[in-house]
Amino acid sequence: MRRCLSFFAVIFFLCLSTAFISCAPVEYSVVIVNAADAIEKAEAAGAACTEQQLAELSPVTRYNALESGTELASTESSSEDAPKGARCAAPFEYYSALEYLSKAREEVGYSDYQAALEYARQAREYARKATELSVRGGQESGL
């Protein structure tokens, strides 16, 4: 009788632990979807940049200037050329969110759900910061 009860206890414990372990795919899916939604909101708020704006932001991309004394272009000069919504208000946060989301999806491919959760949470946080900076920047500049 005791052997039978201990057998059922082991089976019950295994079923119970499997139920908790199987929640990981559901949780990472929700967090990844939330991160992707936050990135879309950040992009809509104006956190993303055009390639031209990114080139003007980075002095590294200007190393190939024809003359060694050429000055760097200011980031404000391209505001007329940028499409509506691309104000480039928070490029670091926006592109960090994109990279963290990409890494989260990669970790899912390796079945490392805990790492995927952490990367997706980081992506969501960076996207929220980008949205906040974009909205605050738009309010300050009157856009």
C-alpha positions in Angstrom: 0.0 0.0 0.0 2.8 2.4 0.9 4.6 1.6 -2.3 1.5 2.4 -4.3 1.0 5.7 -2.5 4.6 6.7 -3.0 4.3 5.8 -6.7 1.2 8.0 -7.1 2.9 10.8 -5.1 5.9 10.7 -7.5 3.6 10.7 -10.6 1.6 13.6 -9.1 4.8 15.6 -8.4 6.0 15.0 -11.9 2.7 16.1 -13.4 2.7 19.2 -11.2 6.3 20.2 -12.0 5.6 19.7 -15.7 2.6 22.0 -15.5 4.8 24.8 -14.1 7.7 24.2 -16.6 5.3 24.3 -19.5 4.3 27.8 -18.7 7.6 29.2 -19.9 6.6 29.2 -23.6 3.4 31.0 -22.8 5.2 33.6 -20.6 8.0 34.4 -23.1 5.4 34.6 -25.9 3.4 37.2 -24.0 6.5 39.2 -23.0 7.8 39.2 -26.6 4.5 40.3 -28.0 4.4 43.1 -25.3 7.9 44.2 -26.3 7.0 44.2 -30.0 4.0 46.4 -29.2 6.1 48.7 -27.1 8.6 49.1 -30.0 5.7 49.9 -32.4 4.5 52.6 -30.0 8.0 54.0 -29.8 8.3 54.1 -33.5 5.0 55.9 -33.8 6.1 58.4 -31.2 9.1 59.3 -33.3 11.9 57.4 -31.7 13.1 55.8 -34.9 15.6 57.4 -37.2 16.0 57.5 -41.0 19.4 56.3 -42.4 20.3 59.9 -43.1 19.6 60.9 -39.6 21.6 58.1 -38.2 24.5 59.0 -40.4 24.4 62.6 -39.2 24.2 61.5 -35.6 27.3 59.3 -35.7 30.7 61.0 -36.2 32.1 57.5 -37.1 30.1 57.5 -40.3 31.7 60.9 -41.3 35.3 59.6 -41.3 35.2 59.2 -45.0 34.7 62.9 -45.7 36.5 64.0 -48.8 38.4 66.8 -47.0 40.0 66.3 -43.6 38.7 69.6 -42.3 35.0 69.0 -43.2 32.7 69.8 -40.4 30.0 67.3 -39.2 26.5 68.0 -40.2 24.1 69.0 -37.5 21.2 66.6 -36.7 18.7 69.5 -36.9 19.3 70.2 -40.6 17.6 66.9 -41.6 14.3 67.6 -39.8 12.7 68.9 -43.0 13.8 65.9 -45.0 12.7 63.3 -42.5 9.3 61.6 -43.0 6.6 62.4 -40.6 7.0 60.5 -37.4 10.7 60.0 -37.8 12.0 62.7 -35.4 14.9 60.5 -34.2 14.1 61.5 -30.6 15.5 58.4 -28.8 17.8 56.4 -31.2 19.8 54.6 -28.5 16.7 53.3 -26.7 14.8 52.5 -29.8 17.6 50.5 -31.5 18.5 48.8 -28.2 15.0 47.6 -27.9 15.1 46.2 -31.4 18.3 44.4 -30.7 17.1 43.0 -27.4 14.0 41.7 -29.1 16.0 40.1 -31.8 18.2 38.4 -29.2 15.1 37.2 -27.3 13.8 35.6 -30.4 17.1 34.0 -31.0 17.2 32.5 -27.5 13.7 31.0 -28.1 15.2 29.2 -31.0 17.8 27.7 -28.7 15.0 26.8 -26.2 16.6 29.0 -23.5 13.3 30.5 -22.3 14.7 32.2 -19.2 17.2 34.2 -21.3 14.5 35.0 -23.8 12.3 36.4 -21.0 15.1 38.6 -19.8 16.0 39.9 -23.2 12.3 40.5 -24.0 11.8 42.4 -20.8 14.9 44.6 -21.5 13.5 45.2 -25.0 10.2 46.3 -23.5 11.9 48.6 -21.0 14.0 50.3 -23.7 11.0 50.7 -25.9 9.0 52.3 -23.1 12.0 54.7 -22.4 12.1 55.5 -26.1 8.4 56.3 -26.2 8.7 58.4 -23.1 11.7 60.4 -24.5 10.0 60.9 -27.8 6.7 62.1 -26.3 8.6 64.4 -23.9 10.8 65.7 -26.7 7.8 66.3 -28.9 6.0 68.2 -26.1 9.1 70.4 -25.4 9.6 71.2 -29.1 5.9 71.8 -29.7 5.4 69.0 -32.2 
